[in-house]
C-alpha cells in the first residue's frame, strides 16, 4: 500500500467514524463554523484550563474531508497549549494550500497533503481549525469560510 493510499484510507475512516464526536458538557469555549460552498457545518466544544486544551469535541455534518479534519484535529490538539495549536494551524494551513510540510512535524495530519491539489477542498479541511481558533479567542460570530 502506498503512502497516498494510506492517507486516503485514514481520511475515509475518520470521515465515517469521527473521533471525539458529540457535545462536550462543561465546555468553556464553543464556536460554530460553516462552509457554505460545501455545506459543512460544525459546532466545536472546548475545555481550556491554564492555556491548555484539556478536551474538545464536535458535532455537525459535512463532507468526508471536513469531518475527518475535525476528527483528526481533536485528537492532535488535546493536551496542547494555545500557542502550540497556533503553530500547528499555521503548518497545517501551509500543508493543505501548498502541499509541502515536513510530515514528521504534523504526524497524522499529513494525511491531508493531497488537499493542495484540489483548492476548492482547502476550505473543507481548514473549517474545524478556523473554528477552533475563533473558539479560543471567544469570538461571537459564526465562523464562515466565505
Buried (B, 14 or more C-beta within 10 A) or exposed (E): EEEEEEBBEBBEBBBEEBBBBEEBEEBEBBBBBBBEEBEBBBBBBBBBEEEBBEBBBBBBEBBBBBBBBBBBBBBBBBEBBBEBBEEBBEBBBBBBBEEEBEBEEBEBBBBBBBBBEEEEBBBBBBBBBBBBBBBBEEEEEEBBBE
